[in-house]
């Protein structure tokens, strides 16, 4: 169904409510997330991020099986790198984790995934959806927006380093598919976003490893909304992370 036909079926306000609720899982990100783990076998290993981690919790569950022990978790569906009203922003999740126990040796995270698609699905103010007639050309406004997120990401990683965290594993984003959330046209934004997130890892002071899932996750690994990993996708993501994580445990 095209976006124009959808907007013909709903008022703009109703469409906004439906799409924002869908992309976070519900209107309150905490309710669409697995419960936080604030006391684990390994309190020095911490997960923060968005619904890629939080919606089903299966990536972390797989890692627990591989490790034979549990890690702390503060990820929330709908979380953004900067601001947002659906969930605690990712830097806030980190601060909550530090307040619980500041001894963090390994931080697993993703970030900026919601900063791009939430506005793109609603009104696309940064022109991050690349339409067929644009022939794969990314807009300047989208590039500039992602560049700003890159700066925020480097600032966060540098702060994490200053706080004495040993290392971070930064999970990038895979390509979305046609689904309920109408985000299949984000390929160019995802490519540029992952490149900038990888640079944030590389150029920050923190010992940071970027995990790129784009060549691994297929449409069949994504649930019907077009965004979140199915069980097979969660397992593949855990399998990408584990070889980086295992030597740090």
C-alpha positions as CSV (number, residue, x, y, z in Angstrom):
1,X,0.0,0.0,0.0
2,X,1.4,3.4,-0.9
3,X,1.9,6.2,1.6
4,X,-0.7,8.3,-0.2
5,X,-3.3,5.6,0.1
6,X,-2.5,5.3,3.8
7,X,-2.9,9.0,4.4
8,X,-6.2,8.8,2.6
9,X,-7.4,6.3,5.2
10,X,-6.3,8.2,8.3
11,X,-6.0,11.8,9.4
12,X,-2.5,13.0,9.7
13,X,-2.7,12.9,13.5
14,X,-4.0,9.4,13.6
15,X,-1.4,8.2,11.1
16,X,1.4,9.7,13.2
17,X,0.1,8.0,16.3
18,X,-0.2,4.6,14.5
19,X,3.3,4.8,13.0
20,X,5.1,6.0,16.1
21,X,3.4,3.4,18.2
22,X,4.4,0.7,15.7
23,X,8.0,1.7,15.4
24,X,8.5,1.6,19.1
25,X,6.2,-1.4,19.6
26,X,3.7,0.8,21.5
27,X,3.4,4.3,22.8
28,X,5.7,3.6,25.7
29,X,9.0,2.0,24.8
30,X,9.4,0.3,28.1
31,X,6.2,-1.7,27.6
32,X,7.5,-3.0,24.3
33,X,10.8,-4.1,25.8
34,X,12.0,-7.2,27.6
35,X,12.6,-6.4,31.3
36,X,15.8,-4.7,32.2
37,X,18.5,-6.8,33.9
38,X,20.1,-4.7,36.6
39,X,21.8,-7.5,38.5
40,X,23.5,-10.2,36.5
41,X,26.2,-12.8,36.6
42,X,28.5,-10.3,34.9
43,X,27.5,-6.8,36.0
44,X,30.6,-5.5,34.2
45,X,29.0,-6.4,30.8
46,X,26.2,-4.0,29.9
47,X,23.8,-3.7,26.9
48,X,22.2,-0.3,26.0
49,X,20.3,0.6,22.8
50,X,17.0,0.4,21.0
51,X,14.4,-2.2,20.0
52,X,16.9,-4.3,17.9
53,X,18.1,-5.4,21.3
54,X,15.0,-4.7,23.4
55,X,11.9,-5.9,21.5
56,X,12.4,-9.6,21.8
57,X,15.6,-9.8,23.8
58,X,16.7,-12.7,21.7
59,X,20.1,-11.3,20.7
60,X,21.2,-11.0,24.3
61,X,19.5,-14.3,25.2
62,X,21.7,-16.1,22.6
63,X,24.8,-14.4,24.0
64,X,23.9,-15.5,27.5
65,X,23.7,-19.1,26.2
66,X,27.1,-18.8,24.4
67,X,28.7,-17.2,27.5
68,X,27.0,-19.4,30.1
69,X,26.3,-16.3,32.2
70,X,24.1,-13.3,32.1
71,X,24.8,-9.6,31.4
72,X,23.1,-6.4,32.5
73,X,20.5,-4.9,30.0
74,X,19.0,-1.4,29.8
75,X,18.0,-1.2,26.1
76,X,14.5,0.2,25.4
77,X,12.3,0.1,22.3
78,X,12.0,3.5,20.7
79,X,15.2,4.8,22.2
80,X,17.1,7.5,20.2
81,X,20.6,8.7,20.4
82,X,19.4,12.3,21.1
83,X,16.1,13.1,22.8
84,X,12.9,11.4,21.9
85,X,9.8,11.0,24.1
86,X,9.2,7.3,23.6
87,X,12.0,6.0,25.8
88,X,15.0,6.9,27.8
89,X,17.7,8.1,25.3
90,X,20.7,5.9,24.9
91,X,23.0,8.2,26.8
92,X,20.5,8.2,29.7
93,X,20.4,4.4,29.7
94,X,24.2,4.4,30.0
95,X,24.0,6.8,33.0
96,X,21.4,4.6,34.7
97,X,23.7,1.6,34.2
98,X,26.6,3.6,35.7
99,X,24.5,4.6,38.7
100,X,23.6,0.9,39.3
101,X,27.3,-0.2,39.0
102,X,30.0,2.0,37.5
103,X,32.4,-0.9,36.9
104,X,31.6,-1.5,33.2
105,X,34.3,-3.4,31.3
106,X,32.3,-4.2,28.1
107,X,29.5,-2.1,26.7
108,X,27.3,-3.6,23.9
109,X,25.2,-1.0,22.1
110,X,23.5,0.2,19.0
111,X,22.4,3.9,18.5
112,X,20.8,6.3,16.0
113,X,18.5,3.6,14.5
114,X,15.4,5.4,15.7
115,X,16.7,8.9,15.0
116,X,16.5,8.3,11.3
117,X,13.4,6.1,10.6
118,X,11.0,7.7,13.0
119,X,11.0,11.0,11.2
120,X,11.4,9.3,7.8
121,X,8.2,7.2,8.4
122,X,6.2,10.2,9.5
123,X,7.0,13.2,7.4
124,X,10.6,12.5,6.2
125,X,11.8,16.1,7.1
126,X,15.4,15.1,6.4
127,X,14.6,13.4,3.0
128,X,16.2,10.2,4.1
129,X,13.8,8.0,2.1
130,X,15.4,7.5,-1.4
131,X,12.5,7.2,-3.9
132,X,12.9,5.2,-7.1
133,X,13.2,8.4,-9.3
134,X,16.2,9.5,-7.3
135,X,18.2,6.6,-8.7
136,X,20.0,5.8,-5.5
137,X,21.2,9.3,-4.7
138,X,21.2,10.3,-1.1
139,X,19.9,13.8,-0.3
140,X,22.2,16.4,1.2
141,X,19.8,17.1,4.0
142,X,19.8,13.4,5.1
143,X,23.6,13.3,4.8
144,X,23.9,16.4,7.0
145,X,21.5,15.0,9.5
146,X,23.5,11.8,9.8
147,X,26.7,13.8,10.1
148,X,25.2,15.5,13.1
149,X,24.4,12.1,14.6
150,X,28.0,11.0,14.0
151,X,29.2,13.9,16.1
152,X,26.8,13.0,18.9
153,X,28.0,9.4,18.7
154,X,31.6,10.3,18.9
155,X,30.9,12.5,21.9
156,X,29.0,9.7,23.7
157,X,31.9,7.2,23.0
158,X,34.5,9.6,24.2
159,X,32.5,10.2,27.4
160,X,32.2,6.5,27.9
161,X,36.0,6.3,27.5
162,X,36.5,9.1,30.0
163,X,34.3,7.2,32.5
164,X,36.8,4.2,32.4
165,X,34.8,1.7,30.4
166,X,37.1,-0.9,29.0
167,X,35.7,-1.4,25.5
168,X,32.5,-1.2,23.4
169,X,31.0,-3.4,20.7
170,X,28.8,-1.2,18.5
171,X,26.2,-3.1,16.5
172,X,25.3,-1.5,13.2
173,X,22.1,-1.7,11.3
174,X,21.0,-4.0,8.5
175,X,18.7,-3.2,5.5
176,X,15.0,-2.9,6.3
177,X,12.4,-4.6,4.1
178,X,8.9,-3.9,2.8
179,X,6.6,-4.2,5.8
180,X,4.2,-2.4,8.0
181,X,6.5,0.5,8.7
182,X,7.1,1.6,5.1
183,X,10.9,1.9,5.5
184,X,12.2,-0.1,2.5
185,X,13.6,3.1,0.9
186,X,16.2,3.7,3.6
187,X,19.1,1.7,1.9
188,X,21.2,4.7,1.1
189,X,20.6,6.2,4.5
190,X,21.5,2.9,6.2
191,X,24.7,2.6,4.1
192,X,25.8,6.2,5.0
193,X,24.7,5.8,8.6
194,X,26.7,2.6,9.1
195,X,29.7,4.1,7.5
196,X,29.5,7.1,9.9
197,X,28.9,4.8,13.0
198,X,31.9,2.8,12.0
199,X,34.0,6.0,11.9
200,X,32.6,7.0,15.3
201,X,34.0,3.8,16.7
202,X,37.3,4.2,14.8
203,X,37.9,7.9,15.7
204,X,36.7,7.9,19.3
205,X,39.2,7.5,22.2
206,X,37.3,4.3,23.3
207,X,38.4,0.8,22.3
208,X,35.4,0.2,20.1
209,X,34.6,-2.5,17.5
210,X,31.9,-1.9,14.9
211,X,29.9,-5.0,13.9
212,X,28.3,-4.6,10.4
213,X,25.3,-6.9,9.8
214,X,24.3,-5.7,6.3
215,X,25.7,-8.6,4.4
216,X,24.3,-11.2,6.9
217,X,20.7,-10.3,7.5
218,X,18.2,-11.2,4.8
219,X,14.5,-10.3,4.4
220,X,13.5,-13.6,5.9
221,X,15.4,-12.7,9.1
222,X,13.2,-9.7,9.7
223,X,9.6,-9.8,11.1
224,X,6.5,-8.4,9.4
225,X,7.1,-4.8,10.5
226,X,10.1,-4.7,8.1
227,X,12.5,-3.6,10.8
228,X,13.0,-5.9,13.8
229,X,14.9,-9.2,13.7
230,X,13.1,-12.5,13.7
231,X,14.6,-15.4,15.8
232,X,16.9,-16.3,12.9
233,X,18.0,-12.6,12.6
234,X,18.7,-12.4,16.3
235,X,20.7,-15.5,16.2
236,X,22.7,-14.2,13.2
237,X,23.4,-10.9,15.0
238,X,24.5,-12.8,18.2
239,X,26.8,-14.9,16.0
240,X,28.4,-11.7,14.6
241,X,28.9,-10.2,18.1
242,X,30.1,-13.3,19.9
243,X,33.6,-13.6,18.3
244,X,34.3,-10.0,19.3
245,X,32.8,-10.4,22.8
246,X,34.2,-13.8,23.8
247,X,37.8,-12.7,24.1
248,X,36.8,-9.8,26.4
249,X,35.0,-12.0,28.9
